[in-house]
Amino acid sequence: MSDFKTFLKSGHTPTLVASFLYFAFSCCIWVLNGAMAPFISEDLNLTAAQKGLMLSVPIFAGALMRFPLGILAQYIGRKSATLVEMGLIAVAMLFGYFFVHTFNDLLAMGTLLGIAGASFGVALSLGSGWFPPKHKGLAMGLVGAGNIGTAVSVLIAPPLALAYGWQTVYGLAAIAICLPMIVMIVFAKEPPDRDEHATFREQIACLFEKDGWAFSIIYGVTFGGFIGLISFLPSYYYDQFHVSKVQAGQLTMLAAFMGAALRIFGGWISDRWGGVNTLTAVIITVAITLVMVGLADQSLAATTLLLMLCFAALGAGNGAVFQLVPLRWPLSTAVAGSMIGEVGALAGGLVPNAMGLSKQYSGTYLWGFVSIAVMAVVALMIMRVMQVRWTRTWAEKGGRARTA
């Protein structure tokens, strides 16, 4: 406890809290269509492939918008960038409330939901900006735990959609986003570590390196798998097990909570055990549990327990990736992390499509789960090959930080 108090005193706690709320509300809104998918698909009579596309669009859009928001933050400041983004989110939610009535409208709404998905890099940079280097990892972990907002979304949105209609939930979200805006305005302060205006080439420099692509593929499994599956699971539970729409959200919440809660643990255990060792255990667990979920499609209890284990591993994996990134790019952690986060998030958009196409053309979701598991195995093989050089150049055996 005394160590945590020391940590809080070393930075600006109100900014940390404001950043957490901003990221949590953003995550909540980002997956809103996924949380309400059973209502939307029934109302608009969507096919399995259309559901997959509907759920993919916000993920793709959010990943692509991360880079522009990061550039904007460099010029107007991170706090100001968050306020601009939250203002745009409120406008997007009002569009959803008044104008979304058809499938094409829904795809446009998915693009607007992507605005909320752009928050990751700016939130972490703002929240950790006041803290010294030795505490930035914990600060980023605490802000990153804001992806608990995905669990809140799948828990709260279905009952609201049942009571008031799914379009009304967009309107309520427009009101709700005012809370983190007020907290940000009143309590947050722009950190002193103002980023330099990096060039476009500097922003994407890590993607000209093999390590950059290796980390992007790994993060595509851990975070892409997390956000993609969170978006799809309400539909999966509703279609496969015929539970109520509200129960589908509640069951998804159990998995989402595990993923959010274990992110901090993943960073902590990676500091001690090594990021490579942690990711090896994580990816093996993810691959095995996903295949077992596909095979357990007649057992609701087994599916739920397996998904909770899978999401615990995915959450720990997200923390492990960002234990390694600062070791590999110590002087450009924010830039490298932003690009890896963007590419990794893009991979998440493939997950709902894979699941929808699997169901539509084979009559089962099994091959969707298997395809994600295969991608996880590919990422593991890439990491195990690359780690030979990593442990010779910038990391200790297993992926721990090198000591002086």
Residue pairs with C-beta under 8 A, 6 or more apart in sequence:
7 131
7 135
7 138
7 139
8 16
10 131
10 132
10 135
11 128
11 130
11 131
11 132
11 135
11 139
12 130
12 189
12 191
14 187
14 188
14 189
15 126
15 127
15 129
15 130
15 187
15 188
15 189
15 191
16 127
16 128
16 130
16 131
16 139
16 142
16 143
17 183
17 187
18 126
18 127
18 180
18 183
18 184
18 187
18 188
19 82
19 123
19 124
19 126
19 127
19 143
19 146
19 188
20 123
20 127
20 142
20 143
20 145
20 146
21 146
21 179
21 180
21 183
21 184
22 82
22 86
22 119
22 123
22 126
22 146
22 180
22 183
22 184
23 119
23 120
23 123
23 124
23 127
23 143
23 144
23 146
23 147
23 149
24 146
24 147
24 148
24 149
24 152
24 180
25 86
25 116
25 149
25 176
25 177
25 179
25 180
26 85
26 86
26 89
26 116
26 117
26 118
26 119
26 123
26 146
26 149
27 116
27 117
27 119
27 146
27 147
27 148
27 149
27 150
27 153
28 116
28 149
28 150
28 152
28 153
28 173
29 89
29 93
29 113
29 116
29 149
29 153
29 173
29 177
30 58
30 59
30 62
30 113
30 114
30 116
30 117
30 149
30 150
30 227
31 58
31 150
31 153
31 154
31 227
31 230
31 231
32 58
32 113
32 153
32 157
32 169
32 170
32 173
33 40
33 54
33 55
33 58
33 106
33 109
33 110
33 113
33 231
34 55
34 58
34 153
34 154
34 230
34 231
34 232
34 233
34 234
34 235
34 352
35 153
35 154
35 157
35 158
35 234
35 249
35 252
36 157
36 158
36 161
36 166
36 169
36 234
37 51
37 54
37 55
37 231
37 232
37 234
37 235
37 238
38 158
38 234
38 235
38 238
38 239
38 245
38 248
39 158
39 161
39 162
39 166
39 245
40 46
40 54
40 106
40 166
41 50
41 51
41 54
41 235
43 166
44 102
44 103
44 106
46 54
46 103
47 356
47 360
48 356
48 357
48 359
48 360
49 353
49 356
49 357
49 360
50 103
50 356
51 235
51 352
51 356
52 232
52 352
52 353
52 354
52 355
52 356
52 357
53 107
53 352
53 353
53 356
54 103
54 106
54 107
54 110
54 352
55 110
55 228
55 231
55 232
55 235
55 352
55 356
56 110
56 228
56 231
56 349
56 350
56 351
56 352
56 353
57 107
57 110
57 111
57 113
57 114
57 349
58 110
58 111
58 113
58 114
58 117
58 231
59 114
59 117
59 227
59 228
59 231
59 345
59 346
59 348
59 349
59 351
59 352
60 114
60 346
60 349
61 110
61 111
61 112
61 113
61 114
61 115
61 117
62 113
62 114
62 115
62 116
62 117
62 118
62 345
63 114
63 117
63 342
63 343
63 344
63 345
63 346
63 348
63 349
64 114
64 342
64 346
65 114
65 115
65 117
65 118
66 117
66 118
66 120
66 121
66 338
66 341
66 342
66 345
67 203
67 338
67 339
67 342
68 118
69 81
69 85
69 118
69 119
69 121
69 122
70 121
70 122
70 203
70 338
71 203
72 81
72 84
73 80
73 81
73 121
73 122
73 125
73 195
74 195
74 196
74 197
74 198
75 197
76 84
77 190
77 194
78 122
78 125
78 126
78 129
78 190
78 191
79 126
79 184
79 188
79 189
79 190
80 190
81 122
82 119
82 122
82 123
82 126
82 184
82 188
83 181
83 184
83 185
85 115
85 116
85 118
85 119
85 122
86 177
86 180
86 181
86 184
87 181
88 115
89 115
89 116
89 173
89 174
89 177
90 174
90 177
90 178
91 174
92 109
92 112
92 113
92 115
92 116
93 170
93 171
93 173
93 174
93 177
94 170
94 171
94 174
95 108
95 109
95 112
95 170
96 109
96 112
96 167
96 170
96 171
96 173
97 167
97 168
97 170
97 171
97 174
99 105
100 106
100 108
100 109
100 167
100 170
109 170
117 345
120 144
120 341
120 345
121 334
121 337
121 338
121 341
123 143
123 146
124 140
124 143
124 144
124 337
125 191
125 195
125 334
126 143
126 188
126 190
126 191
127 139
127 140
127 142
127 143
128 136
128 139
128 140
128 143
129 190
129 191
129 192
129 193
130 189
130 191
130 192
131 138
131 139
136 326
137 267
137 271
137 322
137 323
137 326
138 264
138 267
140 322
141 263
141 264
141 267
141 268
141 319
141 322
142 264
144 263
144 264
144 318
144 319
144 322
145 260
145 261
145 263
145 264
147 226
147 259
147 260
147 263
148 256
148 257
148 260
148 261
150 227
150 230
150 256
150 259
150 260
151 253
151 256
151 257
151 260
152 253
154 230
154 233
154 234
154 249
154 250
154 252
154 253
154 256
155 249
155 250
155 253
157 169
157 249
158 234
158 245
158 246
158 248
158 249
158 250
159 246
159 249
160 168
160 169
160 172
161 168
161 169
161 245
162 245
162 246
164 172
195 334
198 335
202 332
202 335
203 335
203 338
203 339
204 339
205 212
205 332
205 335
205 336
206 212
206 215
206 329
206 332
206 335
206 336
206 339
206 340
207 213
207 216
207 339
207 343
210 386
211 328
211 386
211 390
212 336
212 339
212 340
214 382
214 383
214 386
215 321
215 324
215 325
215 328
215 336
215 340
216 339
216 340
216 343
216 344
217 347
217 378
217 379
217 382
218 279
218 283
218 317
218 321
218 344
218 379
218 382
218 383
219 318
219 321
219 340
219 341
219 343
219 344
219 347
220 343
220 344
220 346
220 347
220 348
220 375
220 379
221 283
221 286
221 317
221 347
221 372
221 375
221 376
221 379
222 279
222 282
222 286
222 314
222 317
222 318
222 320
222 321
222 344
223 314
223 318
223 321
223 341
223 344
223 345
223 348
224 344
224 345
224 346
224 347
224 348
224 349
224 350
224 351
225 286
225 314
225 348
225 351
225 372
225 376
226 259
226 311
226 314
226 315
226 318
226 348
227 345
227 348
227 351
228 347
228 348
228 349
228 350
228 351
228 352
228 372
229 255
229 307
229 310
229 311
229 314
229 351
229 372
230 252
230 255
230 256
230 259
231 348
231 351
231 352
232 351
232 352
232 355
233 248
233 251
233 252
233 255
233 307
234 245
234 248
234 249
234 252
235 248
236 355
236 365
237 243
237 247
237 248
237 251
237 252
237 300
238 244
238 245
238 248
239 359
240 297
240 303
240 365
241 300
241 303
243 251
243 300
251 300
251 304
254 304
254 307
254 308
255 304
255 307
255 308
255 310
255 311
256 311
258 308
258 309
258 311
258 312
258 315
259 311
259 312
259 314
259 315
259 318
260 315
261 312
261 315
262 311
262 312
262 313
262 315
262 316
262 319
263 315
263 316
263 318
263 319
264 319
265 315
265 316
265 319
266 278
266 282
266 315
266 316
266 317
266 318
266 319
266 320
266 323
267 319
267 320
267 322
267 323
268 319
269 278
269 316
269 320
270 277
270 278
270 319
270 320
270 323
270 324
270 399
271 323
271 400
271 401
272 400
273 398
273 400
274 395
274 396
274 397
274 398
274 399
274 400
275 320
275 321
275 323
275 324
275 327
275 395
275 398
275 399
275 400
276 324
276 383
276 387
276 390
276 391
276 395
276 398
276 399
277 398
277 399
278 316
278 317
278 320
278 323
278 399
279 317
279 320
279 321
279 324
279 380
279 383
279 399
280 380
280 383
280 384
281 313
282 313
282 314
282 316
282 317
282 320
283 313
283 317
283 376
283 377
283 379
283 380
283 383
284 380
285 309
285 310
285 313
286 310
286 313
286 314
286 317
286 373
286 376
287 373
287 374
287 376
287 377
287 380
288 373
289 306
289 307
289 309
289 310
289 313
290 310
290 369
290 370
290 372
290 373
290 376
291 369
291 370
291 373
292 302
292 306
293 303
293 306
293 307
293 310
293 369
294 364
294 365
294 366
294 367
294 368
294 369
294 370
295 366
296 302
296 303
296 306
297 303
297 364
297 365
297 366
320 399
321 340
321 344
322 337
323 399
324 395
324 399
325 333
325 336
325 337
325 340
326 333
327 394
327 395
327 399
327 401
327 402
328 336
328 390
328 394
328 395
329 335
329 336
329 337
347 375
351 368
351 372
354 368
354 371
354 372
355 365
355 368
355 369
356 368
357 368
358 364
358 365
358 366
358 367
358 368
358 371
359 365
359 368
387 399
390 399
391 397
391 398
391 399
394 402
395 401
395 402
396 402
396 403
